[in-house]
Amino acid sequence: MRKEIVNVRIDERLIHGQIAAAWTGHLKIDRLMVIDQAAAKTEIQKIALKMACPQGIKLSILSPKKAVENINSGKYEKERVFIVVKGTQTLKEIVEEGLELDLVNVGNMSGKTNTRFVKKAVNVTPEDEKIFQDLSEKIRFTSQLVPADTELNFMDLLMG
């Protein structure tokens, strides 16, 4: 993982209280990077994310392709970057685009039709499970809702 990336988190809510209050301060970040195709194309969502981002922290809202291009070009190498993606599909896309990751924190994934409960605030579809399985050969997955929580091995929880 590139040294400027201090954390990568799956969190379908993108920027919210846990991210804005707990994680950004704990990680002492300079930049919050939301990688999400829909958010990158939707003005109203960009406005909402900008409003939710804590003051003094730079915000990037990028498509998977553009995010990986920017990171791999060294654009952020003097910053501390916290990446948030909405789900496993985006995570898979950034890895396929060439971003090397070694650790990902699995945050909020809500229950929907066709999901299975893994732990508080984390539910997975069969597609999510497959992506976790495929990526777990290269990436260590943890689960920790807020920094004060104990970091758990997510694959152990998933295999349960």
Backbone as JSON Lines, residues from 0, in Angstrom:
{"i":0,"aa":"M","n":[0.86,-1.17,0.0],"ca":[0.0,0.0,0.0],"c":[0.9,1.23,0.0]}
{"i":1,"aa":"R","n":[0.52,2.21,-0.77],"ca":[1.29,3.45,-0.83],"c":[1.29,4.12,0.54]}
{"i":2,"aa":"K","n":[2.41,4.73,0.88],"ca":[2.58,5.3,2.23],"c":[1.6,6.42,2.55]}
{"i":3,"aa":"E","n":[1.11,7.14,1.54],"ca":[0.18,8.23,1.81],"c":[-1.21,7.74,2.19]}
{"i":4,"aa":"I","n":[-1.53,6.5,1.88],"ca":[-2.85,5.95,2.23],"c":[-2.78,5.41,3.66]}
{"i":5,"aa":"V","n":[-3.48,6.09,4.58],"ca":[-3.42,5.7,5.98],"c":[-4.54,4.75,6.39]}
{"i":6,"aa":"N","n":[-5.62,4.68,5.57],"ca":[-6.71,3.75,5.85],"c":[-7.6,3.65,4.62]}
{"i":7,"aa":"V","n":[-8.17,2.49,4.43],"ca":[-9.17,2.27,3.39],"c":[-10.36,1.62,4.1]}
{"i":8,"aa":"R","n":[-11.55,2.15,3.84],"ca":[-12.74,1.67,4.54],"c":[-13.89,1.48,3.57]}
{"i":9,"aa":"I","n":[-14.59,0.36,3.74],"ca":[-15.86,0.16,3.05],"c":[-16.94,0.69,3.99]}
{"i":10,"aa":"D","n":[-17.71,1.65,3.5],"ca":[-18.78,2.22,4.31],"c":[-19.82,2.8,3.37]}
{"i":11,"aa":"E","n":[-20.97,2.13,3.28],"ca":[-21.94,2.53,2.27],"c":[-22.51,3.92,2.5]}
{"i":12,"aa":"R","n":[-22.33,4.46,3.7],"ca":[-22.84,5.81,3.96],"c":[-21.82,6.89,3.56]}
{"i":13,"aa":"L","n":[-20.65,6.46,3.14],"ca":[-19.55,7.35,2.73],"c":[-19.14,8.28,3.86]}
{"i":14,"aa":"I","n":[-19.52,9.55,3.85],"ca":[-19.13,10.46,4.95],"c":[-20.33,10.65,5.87]}
{"i":15,"aa":"H","n":[-20.14,10.33,7.14],"ca":[-21.19,10.47,8.16],"c":[-20.5,10.68,9.49]}
{"i":16,"aa":"G","n":[-21.21,10.63,10.58],"ca":[-20.64,10.94,11.89],"c":[-19.41,10.14,12.26]}
{"i":17,"aa":"Q","n":[-19.45,8.82,12.07],"ca":[-18.28,7.99,12.44],"c":[-17.05,8.39,11.64]}
{"i":18,"aa":"I","n":[-17.23,8.65,10.37],"ca":[-16.11,9.04,9.51],"c":[-15.65,10.45,9.88]}
{"i":19,"aa":"A","n":[-16.59,11.4,9.88],"ca":[-16.25,12.81,10.08],"c":[-15.7,13.09,11.47]}
{"i":20,"aa":"A","n":[-16.27,12.47,12.49],"ca":[-15.85,12.77,13.86],"c":[-14.76,11.84,14.36]}
{"i":21,"aa":"A","n":[-15.0,10.55,14.29],"ca":[-14.08,9.6,14.92],"c":[-12.85,9.29,14.06]}
{"i":22,"aa":"W","n":[-13.05,8.88,12.83],"ca":[-11.94,8.38,12.01],"c":[-10.98,9.47,11.54]}
{"i":23,"aa":"T","n":[-11.5,10.6,11.07],"ca":[-10.61,11.62,10.52],"c":[-9.65,12.15,11.58]}
{"i":24,"aa":"G","n":[-10.15,12.39,12.78],"ca":[-9.28,12.86,13.86],"c":[-8.3,11.8,14.32]}
{"i":25,"aa":"H","n":[-8.78,10.58,14.46],"ca":[-7.93,9.47,14.9],"c":[-6.77,9.23,13.92]}
{"i":26,"aa":"L","n":[-7.07,9.31,12.63],"ca":[-6.06,9.04,11.6],"c":[-5.19,10.25,11.26]}
{"i":27,"aa":"K","n":[-5.59,11.43,11.75],"ca":[-4.86,12.68,11.48],"c":[-4.63,12.87,9.98]}
{"i":28,"aa":"I","n":[-5.73,12.83,9.24],"ca":[-5.64,12.89,7.78],"c":[-5.62,14.32,7.25]}
{"i":29,"aa":"D","n":[-5.09,14.46,6.04],"ca":[-5.14,15.71,5.29],"c":[-6.25,15.68,4.26]}
{"i":30,"aa":"R","n":[-6.52,14.45,3.73],"ca":[-7.47,14.31,2.63],"c":[-8.37,13.1,2.85]}
{"i":31,"aa":"L","n":[-9.65,13.34,2.64],"ca":[-10.65,12.28,2.63],"c":[-11.0,12.04,1.17]}
{"i":32,"aa":"M","n":[-10.82,10.81,0.72],"ca":[-11.08,10.48,-0.68],"c":[-12.25,9.52,-0.77]}
{"i":33,"aa":"V","n":[-13.34,10.0,-1.34],"ca":[-14.5,9.16,-1.6],"c":[-14.34,8.64,-3.02]}
{"i":34,"aa":"I","n":[-14.28,7.32,-3.15],"ca":[-14.19,6.71,-4.47],"c":[-15.53,6.04,-4.73]}
{"i":35,"aa":"D","n":[-16.27,6.64,-5.67],"ca":[-17.6,6.13,-5.98],"c":[-18.03,6.71,-7.32]}
{"i":36,"aa":"Q","n":[-18.34,5.84,-8.25],"ca":[-18.72,6.26,-9.61],"c":[-19.93,7.19,-9.59]}
{"i":37,"aa":"A","n":[-20.99,6.81,-8.87],"ca":[-22.21,7.62,-8.85],"c":[-21.98,8.97,-8.19]}
{"i":38,"aa":"A","n":[-21.29,9.0,-7.07],"ca":[-21.03,10.27,-6.38],"c":[-20.19,11.2,-7.23]}
{"i":39,"aa":"A","n":[-19.24,10.64,-7.96],"ca":[-18.37,11.46,-8.8],"c":[-19.13,12.13,-9.94]}
{"i":40,"aa":"K","n":[-20.28,11.57,-10.31],"ca":[-21.07,12.11,-11.43],"c":[-22.29,12.9,-11.0]}
{"i":41,"aa":"T","n":[-22.63,12.91,-9.71],"ca":[-23.88,13.5,-9.25],"c":[-23.61,14.75,-8.42]}
{"i":42,"aa":"E","n":[-23.99,15.91,-8.97],"ca":[-23.71,17.19,-8.31],"c":[-24.31,17.27,-6.91]}
{"i":43,"aa":"I","n":[-25.55,16.83,-6.76],"ca":[-26.23,16.93,-5.46],"c":[-25.51,16.08,-4.41]}
{"i":44,"aa":"Q","n":[-25.02,14.91,-4.82],"ca":[-24.29,14.06,-3.88],"c":[-22.94,14.69,-3.52]}
{"i":45,"aa":"K","n":[-22.29,15.32,-4.49],"ca":[-21.02,16.01,-4.21],"c":[-21.23,17.12,-3.19]}
{"i":46,"aa":"I","n":[-22.31,17.87,-3.35],"ca":[-22.62,18.96,-2.42],"c":[-22.83,18.41,-1.01]}
{"i":47,"aa":"A","n":[-23.6,17.33,-0.9],"ca":[-23.85,16.72,0.41],"c":[-22.56,16.21,1.04]}
{"i":48,"aa":"L","n":[-21.7,15.59,0.25],"ca":[-20.43,15.08,0.79],"c":[-19.52,16.23,1.24]}
{"i":49,"aa":"K","n":[-19.51,17.31,0.48],"ca":[-18.69,18.48,0.86],"c":[-19.18,19.06,2.19]}
{"i":50,"aa":"M","n":[-20.51,19.08,2.38],"ca":[-21.07,19.6,3.62],"c":[-20.73,18.69,4.81]}
{"i":51,"aa":"A","n":[-20.62,17.39,4.56],"ca":[-20.34,16.43,5.63],"c":[-18.86,16.33,5.98]}
{"i":52,"aa":"C","n":[-18.01,16.79,5.08],"ca":[-16.56,16.69,5.31],"c":[-16.12,17.7,6.37]}
{"i":53,"aa":"P","n":[-15.34,17.25,7.35],"ca":[-14.89,18.18,8.4],"c":[-14.06,19.33,7.83]}
{"i":54,"aa":"Q","n":[-14.19,20.5,8.44],"ca":[-13.41,21.66,8.02],"c":[-11.92,21.36,8.15]}
{"i":55,"aa":"G","n":[-11.15,21.89,7.23],"ca":[-9.7,21.74,7.29],"c":[-9.2,20.46,6.63]}
{"i":56,"aa":"I","n":[-10.11,19.62,6.16],"ca":[-9.72,18.38,5.49],"c":[-10.1,18.5,4.02]}
{"i":57,"aa":"K","n":[-9.12,18.23,3.16],"ca":[-9.38,18.27,1.72],"c":[-10.25,17.07,1.36]}
{"i":58,"aa":"L","n":[-11.1,17.26,0.35],"ca":[-12.0,16.2,-0.08],"c":[-11.85,15.95,-1.57]}
{"i":59,"aa":"S","n":[-11.71,14.7,-1.93],"ca":[-11.74,14.29,-3.33],"c":[-12.9,13.32,-3.5]}
{"i":60,"aa":"I","n":[-13.69,13.52,-4.55],"ca":[-14.8,12.62,-4.88],"c":[-14.53,12.16,-6.31]}
{"i":61,"aa":"L","n":[-14.07,10.93,-6.44],"ca":[-13.54,10.47,-7.72],"c":[-14.1,9.13,-8.16]}
{"i":62,"aa":"S","n":[-14.08,8.91,-9.46],"ca":[-14.41,7.59,-10.01],"c":[-13.24,6.66,-9.67]}
{"i":63,"aa":"P","n":[-13.47,5.35,-9.69],"ca":[-12.37,4.42,-9.41],"c":[-11.16,4.64,-10.31]}
{"i":64,"aa":"K","n":[-11.39,4.79,-11.6],"ca":[-10.3,4.97,-12.55],"c":[-9.48,6.23,-12.25]}
{"i":65,"aa":"K","n":[-10.16,7.36,-12.06],"ca":[-9.47,8.63,-11.8],"c":[-8.73,8.59,-10.45]}
{"i":66,"aa":"A","n":[-9.34,7.99,-9.45],"ca":[-8.7,7.9,-8.13],"c":[-7.38,7.14,-8.23]}
{"i":67,"aa":"V","n":[-7.41,6.0,-8.89],"ca":[-6.19,5.18,-9.01],"c":[-5.13,5.91,-9.83]}
{"i":68,"aa":"E","n":[-5.54,6.57,-10.91],"ca":[-4.59,7.37,-11.71],"c":[-3.91,8.41,-10.84]}
{"i":69,"aa":"N","n":[-4.72,9.18,-10.09],"ca":[-4.17,10.24,-9.24],"c":[-3.24,9.69,-8.16]}
{"i":70,"aa":"I","n":[-3.66,8.63,-7.5],"ca":[-2.83,8.06,-6.43],"c":[-1.53,7.51,-7.0]}
{"i":71,"aa":"N","n":[-1.63,6.7,-8.04],"ca":[-0.43,6.07,-8.6],"c":[0.52,7.06,-9.27]}
{"i":72,"aa":"S","n":[0.01,8.26,-9.63],"ca":[0.88,9.29,-10.22],"c":[1.67,10.03,-9.14]}
{"i":73,"aa":"G","n":[1.33,9.79,-7.87],"ca":[2.03,10.45,-6.77],"c":[1.43,11.79,-6.38]}
{"i":74,"aa":"K","n":[0.25,12.09,-6.9],"ca":[-0.4,13.39,-6.65],"c":[-0.57,13.72,-5.17]}
{"i":75,"aa":"Y","n":[-0.75,12.7,-4.33],"ca":[-1.04,12.93,-2.91],"c":[0.11,12.49,-2.0]}
{"i":76,"aa":"E","n":[1.3,12.3,-2.54],"ca":[2.36,11.66,-1.75],"c":[2.81,12.44,-0.52]}
{"i":77,"aa":"K","n":[2.49,13.71,-0.43],"ca":[2.86,14.49,0.77],"c":[1.68,14.64,1.74]}
{"i":78,"aa":"E","n":[0.62,13.89,1.5],"ca":[-0.57,13.97,2.34],"c":[-0.84,12.64,3.04]}
{"i":79,"aa":"R","n":[-1.75,12.69,4.02],"ca":[-2.27,11.48,4.66],"c":[-3.7,11.31,4.16]}
{"i":80,"aa":"V","n":[-3.92,10.25,3.38],"ca":[-5.18,10.05,2.67],"c":[-5.98,8.9,3.29]}
{"i":81,"aa":"F","n":[-7.25,9.16,3.54],"ca":[-8.2,8.16,4.03],"c":[-9.19,7.92,2.89]}
{"i":82,"aa":"I","n":[-9.22,6.68,2.39],"ca":[-10.11,6.31,1.28],"c":[-11.37,5.65,1.83]}
{"i":83,"aa":"V","n":[-12.52,6.1,1.33],"ca":[-13.79,5.48,1.67],"c":[-14.49,5.06,0.37]}
{"i":84,"aa":"V","n":[-14.9,3.8,0.32],"ca":[-15.67,3.29,-0.82],"c":[-17.01,2.79,-0.3]}
{"i":85,"aa":"K","n":[-18.02,2.81,-1.17],"ca":[-19.37,2.44,-0.75],"c":[-19.54,0.94,-0.58]}
{"i":86,"aa":"G","n":[-18.85,0.15,-1.4],"ca":[-19.05,-1.29,-1.34],"c":[-17.93,-2.08,-1.95]}
{"i":87,"aa":"T","n":[-18.11,-3.39,-1.95],"ca":[-17.07,-4.3,-2.43],"c":[-16.82,-4.17,-3.92]}
{"i":88,"aa":"Q","n":[-17.84,-3.84,-4.69],"ca":[-17.65,-3.71,-6.13],"c":[-16.65,-2.6,-6.46]}
{"i":89,"aa":"T","n":[-16.76,-1.47,-5.78],"ca":[-15.82,-0.37,-6.01],"c":[-14.43,-0.78,-5.54]}
{"i":90,"aa":"L","n":[-14.34,-1.47,-4.42],"ca":[-13.05,-1.95,-3.95],"c":[-12.4,-2.85,-5.01]}
{"i":91,"aa":"K","n":[-13.17,-3.76,-5.54],"ca":[-12.68,-4.65,-6.59],"c":[-12.19,-3.83,-7.8]}
{"i":92,"aa":"E","n":[-12.96,-2.81,-8.18],"ca":[-12.59,-1.97,-9.33],"c":[-11.26,-1.26,-9.11]}
{"i":93,"aa":"I","n":[-11.05,-0.68,-7.93],"ca":[-9.79,0.05,-7.72],"c":[-8.59,-0.9,-7.69]}
{"i":94,"aa":"V","n":[-8.79,-2.11,-7.2],"ca":[-7.71,-3.11,-7.23],"c":[-7.44,-3.51,-8.68]}
{"i":95,"aa":"E","n":[-8.49,-3.72,-9.46],"ca":[-8.32,-4.08,-10.88],"c":[-7.69,-2.94,-11.68]}
{"i":96,"aa":"E","n":[-7.92,-1.69,-11.25],"ca":[-7.32,-0.54,-11.92],"c":[-5.83,-0.39,-11.57]}
{"i":97,"aa":"G","n":[-5.37,-1.15,-10.56],"ca":[-3.95,-1.14,-10.25],"c":[-3.55,-0.51,-8.93]}
{"i":98,"aa":"L","n":[-4.5,-0.3,-8.03],"ca":[-4.14,0.23,-6.71],"c":[-3.81,-0.95,-5.79]}
{"i":99,"aa":"E","n":[-2.6,-0.94,-5.26],"ca":[-2.19,-2.01,-4.35],"c":[-2.62,-1.66,-2.94]}
{"i":100,"aa":"L","n":[-3.4,-2.55,-2.35],"ca":[-3.87,-2.38,-0.98],"c":[-3.48,-3.61,-0.19]}
{"i":101,"aa":"D","n":[-3.13,-3.41,1.07],"ca":[-2.83,-4.58,1.9],"c":[-3.75,-4.7,3.1]}
{"i":102,"aa":"L","n":[-4.54,-3.62,3.39],"ca":[-5.43,-3.64,4.54],"c":[-6.67,-2.81,4.23]}
{"i":103,"aa":"V","n":[-7.84,-3.38,4.5],"ca":[-9.11,-2.68,4.31],"c":[-9.99,-2.93,5.53]}
{"i":104,"aa":"N","n":[-10.57,-1.85,6.05],"ca":[-11.48,-1.93,7.18],"c":[-12.92,-2.01,6.65]}
{"i":105,"aa":"V","n":[-13.64,-3.04,7.05],"ca":[-15.02,-3.21,6.63],"c":[-15.92,-2.53,7.67]}
{"i":106,"aa":"G","n":[-16.57,-1.46,7.24],"ca":[-17.46,-0.7,8.11],"c":[-18.9,-1.05,7.83]}
{"i":107,"aa":"N","n":[-19.72,-0.05,7.64],"ca":[-21.17,-0.25,7.51],"c":[-21.59,-0.79,6.15]}
{"i":108,"aa":"M","n":[-22.26,-1.93,6.19],"ca":[-22.88,-2.53,5.01],"c":[-24.25,-3.0,5.49]}
{"i":109,"aa":"S","n":[-25.29,-2.24,5.15],"ca":[-26.61,-2.51,5.74],"c":[-27.28,-3.76,5.2]}
{"i":110,"aa":"G","n":[-28.23,-4.24,5.97],"ca":[-28.99,-5.41,5.56],"c":[-30.0,-5.04,4.48]}
{"i":111,"aa":"K","n":[-30.07,-5.86,3.46],"ca":[-31.01,-5.67,2.36],"c":[-31.51,-7.06,1.98]}
{"i":112,"aa":"T","n":[-32.31,-7.12,0.95],"ca":[-32.73,-8.41,0.42],"c":[-31.48,-9.18,0.01]}
{"i":113,"aa":"N","n":[-31.44,-10.44,0.3],"ca":[-30.34,-11.3,-0.13],"c":[-29.03,-11.04,0.61]}
{"i":114,"aa":"T","n":[-29.1,-10.47,1.84],"ca":[-27.86,-10.3,2.61],"c":[-27.88,-11.23,3.82]}
{"i":115,"aa":"R","n":[-26.69,-11.47,4.31],"ca":[-26.5,-12.3,5.49],"c":[-25.79,-11.46,6.54]}
{"i":116,"aa":"F","n":[-26.28,-11.52,7.78],"ca":[-25.68,-10.79,8.9],"c":[-24.32,-11.39,9.23]}
{"i":117,"aa":"V","n":[-23.3,-10.52,9.34],"ca":[-21.96,-10.97,9.73],"c":[-21.64,-10.47,11.14]}
{"i":118,"aa":"K","n":[-21.9,-9.19,11.37],"ca":[-21.73,-8.58,12.69],"c":[-22.51,-7.29,12.7]}
{"i":119,"aa":"K","n":[-22.57,-6.63,13.84],"ca":[-23.31,-5.37,13.95],"c":[-22.91,-4.43,12.81]}
{"i":120,"aa":"A","n":[-23.91,-3.99,12.06],"ca":[-23.75,-3.03,10.96],"c":[-23.08,-3.6,9.71]}
{"i":121,"aa":"V","n":[-22.83,-4.91,9.68],"ca":[-22.21,-5.5,8.5],"c":[-23.02,-6.71,8.02]}
{"i":122,"aa":"N","n":[-23.54,-6.58,6.82],"ca":[-24.31,-7.63,6.16],"c":[-23.76,-7.78,4.75]}
{"i":123,"aa":"V","n":[-23.69,-9.0,4.25],"ca":[-23.08,-9.23,2.94],"c":[-24.01,-10.01,2.02]}
{"i":124,"aa":"T","n":[-23.89,-9.73,0.73],"ca":[-24.58,-10.5,-0.3],"c":[-23.63,-11.63,-0.73]}
{"i":125,"aa":"P","n":[-24.15,-12.59,-1.46],"ca":[-23.25,-13.62,-2.01],"c":[-22.16,-13.0,-2.9]}
{"i":126,"aa":"E","n":[-22.48,-11.94,-3.64],"ca":[-21.49,-11.25,-4.48],"c":[-20.4,-10.63,-3.61]}
{"i":127,"aa":"D","n":[-20.8,-9.99,-2.49],"ca":[-19.82,-9.42,-1.57],"c":[-18.89,-10.51,-1.06]}
{"i":128,"aa":"E","n":[-19.46,-11.63,-0.64],"ca":[-18.67,-12.74,-0.11],"c":[-17.62,-13.2,-1.12]}
{"i":129,"aa":"K","n":[-18.03,-13.32,-2.38],"ca":[-17.11,-13.77,-3.43],"c":[-15.96,-12.78,-3.59]}
{"i":130,"aa":"I","n":[-16.28,-11.48,-3.6],"ca":[-15.24,-10.45,-3.74],"c":[-14.29,-10.49,-2.55]}
{"i":131,"aa":"F","n":[-14.83,-10.6,-1.34],"ca":[-13.96,-10.71,-0.15],"c":[-13.04,-11.93,-0.28]}
{"i":132,"aa":"Q","n":[-13.61,-13.06,-0.68],"ca":[-12.81,-14.29,-0.84],"c":[-11.68,-14.07,-1.85]}
{"i":133,"aa":"D","n":[-12.05,-13.52,-3.02],"ca":[-11.06,-13.31,-4.08],"c":[-9.95,-12.35,-3.65]}
{"i":134,"aa":"L","n":[-10.33,-11.26,-3.01],"ca":[-9.34,-10.24,-2.63],"c":[-8.55,-10.6,-1.38]}
{"i":135,"aa":"S","n":[-9.07,-11.54,-0.58],"ca":[-8.41,-11.87,0.69],"c":[-7.04,-12.52,0.5]}
{"i":136,"aa":"E","n":[-6.73,-12.95,-0.71],"ca":[-5.39,-13.49,-0.98],"c":[-4.35,-12.38,-0.96]}
{"i":137,"aa":"K","n":[-4.77,-11.13,-1.28],"ca":[-3.85,-10.01,-1.34],"c":[-4.06,-9.0,-0.21]}
{"i":138,"aa":"I","n":[-5.3,-8.94,0.29],"ca":[-5.68,-7.89,1.24],"c":[-6.13,-8.51,2.56]}
{"i":139,"aa":"R","n":[-5.68,-7.91,3.67],"ca":[-6.16,-8.32,4.98],"c":[-7.37,-7.45,5.31]}
{"i":140,"aa":"F","n":[-8.48,-8.08,5.63],"ca":[-9.71,-7.37,5.96],"c":[-9.94,-7.38,7.46]}
{"i":141,"aa":"T","n":[-10.19,-6.2,7.99],"ca":[-10.52,-6.06,9.41],"c":[-11.92,-5.45,9.5]}
{"i":142,"aa":"S","n":[-12.48,-5.47,10.69],"ca":[-13.74,-4.78,10.91],"c":[-13.66,-4.05,12.23]}
{"i":143,"aa":"Q","n":[-13.96,-2.76,12.16],"ca":[-13.87,-1.89,13.32],"c":[-14.77,-0.69,13.02]}
{"i":144,"aa":"L","n":[-15.88,-0.57,13.71],"ca":[-16.81,0.52,13.4],"c":[-16.23,1.89,13.74]}
{"i":145,"aa":"V","n":[-15.63,2.0,14.92],"ca":[-14.98,3.25,15.33],"c":[-13.61,2.91,15.9]}
{"i":146,"aa":"P","n":[-12.69,3.87,15.94],"ca":[-11.33,3.58,16.41],"c":[-11.27,2.97,17.81]}
{"i":147,"aa":"A","n":[-12.23,3.29,18.68],"ca":[-12.21,2.76,20.05],"c":[-12.57,1.27,20.1]}
{"i":148,"aa":"D","n":[-13.21,0.75,19.06],"ca":[-13.58,-0.67,19.02],"c":[-12.34,-1.54,18.78]}
{"i":149,"aa":"T","n":[-12.41,-2.77,19.23],"ca":[-11.34,-3.73,18.95],"c":[-11.36,-4.08,17.47]}
{"i":150,"aa":"E","n":[-10.18,-4.1,16.87],"ca":[-10.08,-4.49,15.46],"c":[-10.23,-6.0,15.36]}
{"i":151,"aa":"L","n":[-11.2,-6.44,14.54],"ca":[-11.47,-7.87,14.38],"c":[-11.03,-8.35,13.0]}
{"i":152,"aa":"N","n":[-10.66,-9.61,12.89],"ca":[-10.33,-10.19,11.6],"c":[-11.65,-10.46,10.87]}
{"i":153,"aa":"F","n":[-11.88,-9.71,9.8],"ca":[-13.16,-9.8,9.11],"c":[-13.35,-11.16,8.43]}
{"i":154,"aa":"M","n":[-12.32,-11.73,7.87],"ca":[-12.49,-13.02,7.18],"c":[-12.88,-14.12,8.16]}
{"i":155,"aa":"D","n":[-12.37,-14.05,9.4],"ca":[-12.8,-15.02,10.42],"c":[-14.29,-14.87,10.71]}
{"i":156,"aa":"L","n":[-14.75,-13.62,10.79],"ca":[-16.18,-13.35,11.02],"c":[-17.01,-13.86,9.85]}
{"i":157,"aa":"L","n":[-16.52,-13.6,8.64],"ca":[-17.24,-13.99,7.44],"c":[-17.37,-15.5,7.32]}
{"i":158,"aa":"M","n":[-16.3,-16.2,7.67],"ca":[-16.3,-17.66,7.6],"c":[-17.06,-18.29,8.76]}
{"i":159,"aa":"G","n":[-17.17,-17.51,9.83],"ca":[-17.87,-17.77,11.01],"c":[-18.15,-19.03,11.58]}
